[in-house]
Amino acid sequence: MQSTDLGSKESGKIWHRKPSPATRDGIIVNIIHNTSDYLPKVLRFLNAAFDSSGDCLIAGDHHGNIYVFDLCGNRFNLVQRTAQACTALAFNLHRKSEFLVALADYSIKCFDTVTKELVSWMRGHESSVFSISVHGSGRYAITTSSDTAQLWDLDTFQRKRKLNILQSVGIQKVFFLPLSNTILSCFKDNSIFAWECDTLVCKYQLPAPPESSNILYKVFAVTRDGRILAAGGKSNHIHLWCLEAKQLFRIIQMPTKVRAIRHLEFLPDSFDAGSNQVLGVLSQDGIMRFINIQTCKLLFEIGSLDDGISSSVISPHGRYIASIMENGSLNIYSVQTLTKEINKPPPPLVKVIEDLPKKKGNSGDLKVKVTSGRVQRPVKSRESKIQTRILKQDLTGSLEKKENELSDGLNKKRLQILLKGYGEFPTKYRMFIWRSLLQLPENHTAFSNLIDKGIHVAFLNLQKKYPIKSRKLLRVLQRTLSALAHWSTIFSDTPYLPLLAFPFVKLFQNNQLICFEVVATLIINWCQHWFEYFPNPPINILSMIENVLAFHDKELLQHFINHDVTSQLYAWPLLETMFSEVLTREEWLKLFDNVFSNHPSFLLMTVVAYNICSRAPLLNCKRKDDFEYFFHHRNNLDISAVIREVYRLLDTTPTDIHPDSMLDAFVALTKGQYPVFNQYPKFIVDYQTQERERIRNDELDYLRERQAVEDMQAEVDQQRAEDEAWCQKQELLHRAEEARREILLQEEEKMTQQRQRLAAVRRELKVKEMHLQDAARRRLLQLQQDQREMELRRLDDEIERKVHMRDREIAATAKDLEMRHLELESQKRLYEKNLSRNQEAVAKEMKENADAYRQKVDLEEHVFHRLIETDQTQNQKIRKWEEAEEKDFHLKSEKKTAALSDASRRWFLEKEIHDAQHPCDKGEPKYWNEQVASGCLPRTSQLNDISEMESLTQISLNQRKMHWDAMEQDLMERVRNLRQRLVTQAQNRCQTPHLLAT
């Protein structure tokens, strides 16, 4: 078993040596995907799907990497990275390069494997999509999740319909039936409905399964003809439903070790016409068992307990099985290898399963166990007895019966009757009937040996002569022709062999073995005596055709002769292409239904019939080119009329010219090994081979001699070329030296220019740096200036606050002075009142003093009020106010001094008078005492107190004045300093640009 690790590669080979799967496991290759990290881990494959051809496989892992594996071309390619796990895949769309992938985010995307681009993005599901079913035409798809199923149009990628159900029911699976427009929906309550795809009308519902079978359906499978439905679940029973009869007709019991069924899928066969007989059953133990649903016999199994299978998918043509293992790897199995032992001729078998009786019976009557050994026979019931009859052999008709009896239970006579009645075989069973009519041995080993020899040298450049658009079809044609050439040497030189084999290759391109055996059988039987005149066309066969045409239509033959048209023109083009150029596919199939059902002479009679049925347009042809065109292109001709004419010719042609008497009867290919084909002039082929060998040897000698001459000429030319090269080299060296010098000079000049540019750049950078520094300096100076201005504003606020405080203190002092003034005023009035009461003389004398005093007081008040107003408006006038205060104080002092001097003078006069009048009395003068008693004059102690108070007031005013002067000087000094700093900074800013410019 080969193993391939994809690793980090995006493309490469799947296997590096030719696969040779073992019979016991049948594994072609094991594909794993490990990451290339430091700690590698396995990327698990989750889903896989085949395309409609069955030769390409698509698979996706849980990281969203999607690979395409071409099993015929031995290549793999990474076509998409979706970055999220895929939950379902489909690769059988009508555009062959596109595929659908359901992702973990509940969306469905369509990608192209060639362009690797996103084609469409479909949304609508609210849960994970676990199934994608594509219609047989590839134009519609059904996506299924647990809560809904949606029908999509793959031409427009639009949702057409949506199936919603109750959450309590749930959907198990919704899918298309093959080869029909029917949709089958299976629900978790075991109900199964069939719907019409176009109208979504319910066609029918299957009845409920028997109550005795306690099973809930979870997995389903349908045969390719859409007639049988297999259903299974958590049980070892499999129910087989007949969808035409709409009833359960068989229950198959798997071995006891099978407890649950995880997957079901029918194994296709190219010749069973879609009525698949082999069912693959994947159970919970990871083993997939393949059983025959008719014999209930275990055929083979894949997987094991140690290496279990998680899911499987089978190619449409039944050649490969792709299984995703439980360890995350991908196994590709060869069905041919697994069924090698089964395809051997089996011993006679006894049918052990009874079909469902017409009348309704118990479910137990349907149950059959699967066995791997001898076929088990059901126990004979007491109620019904099986009648047996012994058939006597018909000795008289045994030979004819042996000829008419075909393999697979078919009868040639009955097939011919059916063919004459309907004109053609049913499309579903045509390949199966052809296989039986031609009695193909299916020699897998012999065919493999022919294929293993590789492409024959005669067909290496086949595409140049026959440019076929489909690479696959060209590859199959090349392999088939190579196998024929390896089988018999003459086919390597047969020029018309590709034309003869092409229609069969196109028909059987998915099964190369059947294609080869059909062509080989055709050559042995229907191409008898074709190679006797090799390499010329078969003149003997063409003569037979011409004789029959001369007998049945002399006029047409004479027309051919008149226009120099031989049988190589009107018969041989039809034979060498097997009518594929002049008939459509359906007409060609219908014709060869009759060819394979009759004697080999039928093909020659068909050429005659084709000419006779086309006699009208042929008689109108006059030029040879017209005849050539007619027999190489399709014409408006009824193939059924041609076939009827062939049967008429077979019946009415005389025996002496009838091809039946000159051609042997049908002979099938031998079993095991293919027969030797030597029905050709061996000496001609040998001669041609010898001539080709001689020509090849002569050509080799000529080539050797020419090679020697060419070698000598080459040496001379080489010497001459070397001399010329040396001269040229010297000249080139000189030129190179000059060029290098010029380059050096240019480089030096460039270096100088670069240095200049570098210096300029440096200067620019320096200037930019200086500008940046200047800008930074300016920002710093601006910041400092802002800080200084903030500080100045703060000092202004402080000055205003202190001025406000001084104003309040001045206002308080003014109020105190007013109060003191009021007190003095009251005392003055009191003194004046007392003085008024005294003598008029004193009053008169004092009146002048009082007037003077009053004027002084008014002046004092005026000056005082003026000083207060001036001080409130301007702080600079404080000194004037103080001077006014001093003047006021001096006035008061002078007033008091004057009053005291007047009082002392009067006291002295009175004392002198008193002393003169009363020499003995030493007391105070009477006037003084009266004035003191009346309060007009103060006592001596009071005068001392007043003088002391005035001195204290003068001291307080002087202290306040000194405090205010000091505070004002401090503020003015700080303001001058701040202004000086601002002026200095402004001068610096003005000087900086000048310095930078310098």
Secondary structure, 3 states (H helix, E strand, C coil): CEEEECCCCCEECCCCCCCCCCCCCCEEEEEECECCCCCCCECCEEEEEEECCCCEEEEEECCCEEEEEECCCCEEEEEEECCCCEEEEEECCCCCCEEEEEECCCCEEEEECCCCCEEEEECCCCCCEEEEEECCCCCEEEEEECCEEEEEECCCCEEEEEEECCCCCCEEEEEECCCCCEEEEEECCCCEEEEECCCCCEEEECCCCCCCCCCCEEEEEECCCCCEEEEEECCCEEEEEECCCCEEEEEEECCCCCCCEEEEEEECCCCCCCCCCEEEEEECCCCEEEEECCCCEEEEEECCCCCCEEEEEECCCCCEEEEEECCCCEEEEEHHHHCCCCCCCCCCCCCCCCCCCCCCCCHHHHEEECECCCCCCCCCCCCCCCCCCCCCCCCCCHHHHHHHECHHHCEHHHHHHHHHHHCCCCCCCHHHHHHHHHCCCCCHHHHHHHHHCCCCHHHCCHHHHCCCCCHHHHHHHHHHHHHHHHHCHHHHCCCCHHHHHHHHHHHCCCCHHHHHHHHHHHHHHHCCCCCCCCCCCCHHHHHHHHHHHHHHCHHHHHHHHHCCCCHHHHCHHHHHCCCCCCCCHHHHHHHHHHHHHCCCHHHHHHHHHHHHHCHHHHHHCCCHHHHHHHCCCCCCCCHHHHHHHHHHHHHHCCCCCCHHHCCCCCCCCCCCCCCCCCCCCHHHHHHHHHHHHHHHHHHHHHHHHHHHHHHHHHHHHHHHHHHHHHHHHHHHHHHHHHHHHHHHHHHHHHHHHHHHHHHHHHHHHHHHHHHHHHHHHHHHHHHHHHHHHHHHHHHHHHHHHHHHHHHHHHHHHHHHHHHHHHHHHHHHHHHHHHHHHCCHHHHHHHHHHHHHHHHHHHHHHHHHHHHHHHHHHCHHHHHHHHHHHHHHHHHHHHHHHHHHHHHHHHHHHHHHHHHHHCCCCCCCCHHHHHHHHHCCCCCHHHHHHHHHHHHHHHHHHHHHHHHHHHHHHHHHHHHHHHHHHHHHHHHHHHHHHHHHHC
